[in-house]
Amino acid sequence: MIPTVLNDIWIFSSKFTFAVVAFRLLQLSLNESVIRITETPSVLQMVSYNPAGRVLSWRFVRSHWNVLYER
């Protein structure tokens, strides 16, 4: 199940561009106090469902690979 924070972000995403919300969500996925470590793959998956999100999530993975790999 997706944590409440993720649900809240997706609900309010209609007020912002997808890229802004997706980028913030990806950033939050690195913060263990906001999103559990086990939910980070789900965040990446949800963002990458959108065609624009594929590029964004791939760039995020490449730039944060060391952190993601250690988890």
HELIX and SHEET records of a PDB file:
HELIX    1   1 THR A    4  PHE A   12  1                                   9    
HELIX    2   2 SER A   13  LYS A   15  5                                   3    
HELIX    3   3 PHE A   18  LEU A   28  1                                  11    
HELIX    4   4 ILE A   37  GLU A   39  5                                   3    
HELIX    5   5 THR A   40  SER A   48  1                                   9    
HELIX    6   6 PRO A   51  SER A   63  1                                  13    
HELIX    7   7 TRP A   65  GLU A   70  1                                   6    
END                                                                             
